[in-house]
Amino acid sequence: MSEALGRFLDLTNDQMKLTASNLANVDTPGYKTQGMNFAQAFQDAMHGIDSGAAANAGEHVFNVDGLVSRPDGNNVSMDRESLDLAKEQLQFRTGVELLKREYSRTMSAIHADSK
């Protein structure tokens, strides 16, 4: 399970970097907001655990359609990106908490004989 949690955290980190890149380019003329299909990326990562292949989040990055563009062609919305970043931070914290609990259970099992 910890390998799956590791991939979950890696993909969440990739997603946060993508959102940060969108925020960094809020004033770049012509820049288009990029998103990631997290569910599909995680599903492929889980399949990769079974097959031994490495996860690649880049395959799941796409330009987000349907957003309002400014006259300079940029369609980054600070509100949308800020909300996405908050969601991704919560997702990351959840993954870290689950990983901590797993290691805590493992340590309890290791030290069970000494009690």
N, C-alpha and C positions, 0 to 999 in steps of 0.2 A: 504494500500500500504506500510506503514512503516514496517509492519511485514514481508512482502516479501523482502523489502530492508534489513531488519535485517538478514534474512536468507541468502540473497545474500552476505552480508558482512561476516557473519559467515563462509560460505563455501569458500569465497575468502581467509579468514584468515587461514582456514584449508589447503587450497591449498598452501599458502605461507609457512606454517610450513612444509609441505611435501617437497617443493623445498629446504627450508633451511636444512632439514634433509639430502637430497641428497647431498647438498654442504658440509655439515659437514662430510659426509662419503666418500668424494672423494678419500681419501687415505686408506680406509678400504678394505683389500683384500676380494674378493668374494662378495662385496656389489652390489646389483642390483638396478638400478634406479627405483623409484616408481613414478607413475603418478596417476591422478584422473580424472575420467570422469565428468567434471564439469557440463556439460549440463544435463546429466542424474541425477546427484546429486541435481541440482537445480530444475529439474522437479519433483523429488521425494519430495523435500522439499516443493514445492508449493502444491503438493497433500497432504502433511502432514498438511499444514495450513488448508485445507478444512476438513481433517479428525481429526485434533487435535493431530496427532502423531508428535513426535519429529524427527528432521532431523538427519541422521546419515551419515556423509561423509565417514566413514570407509568402508562402503559397496561398495564404488566406487573406492577404491584404488587398483591398480594393478601394477605388475612388467611390465615395459616398454620393449617391445620386439624390435628387429631390431637395437639395438645400438651396436657400436663396443666395444668389451671388450678388456681390456689390459691383458697381460699375467697372472696377479694375479686374473683375473676373475671379476674385478670391471669394470662397464660400465658407470660410471658417467662422463658426459662431462661438464666441467666448462662453456663452451660457451653456450651450450643448457640450462643449469640451470640458468645462468645469464640472458639470454633472457626471459626465463619463468618468472623469478622473476620480471623483469622490466614490463612485460605484466600484471602480477598479481598486482603489485603496482599501475599501471594505472587503472586497473579494480576496485581496492579498492577505489582509489581516486574518480572515477566516482560514485561509490555507495555512498560514503560520501557526495559528492556534491548533488546528487539527494535527499538524506535524509535531508540535510540542507535546500534545497528548499522547501521540503514538510513541514518541521517545520516552515519555514518562512511564507508560505501561511497560515498555521494554526494560527500563531501568528497574522498575518494581519487580519484574519477573527475574531479573538477574540477581537482585538482592533478596529475593524471597527466602532463600536458604539461610541467610544470616539472621533472620528474625526469630 
